[in-house]
Amino acid sequence: MANKKWEGKWDQLKGNAKKKWGKLTDDDLKQVEGDKDRLVGKVKEKYGISKEEAEKQVNDFEEEN
């Protein structure tokens, strides 16, 4: 389920997400399209971390932005 708050801001957030998670490609970010759950999945996949750790990082990212 998409996070409505992110949908409108995703173009702006994409750049910040790319800075925070340099392993995410433009294609990865395009697939996320503002969906928080998808971002968690991509971070988990690219960095080989647990879902809980990925969720924590994405939640921290949300608070920072």
PyMOL commands that set and color helices and strands:
alter all, ss='L'
color gray80, all
select helices_A, chain A and resi 4-7+10-20+26-32+36-47+51-64
alter helices_A, ss='H'
color red, helices_A
deselect
rebuild
show_as cartoon
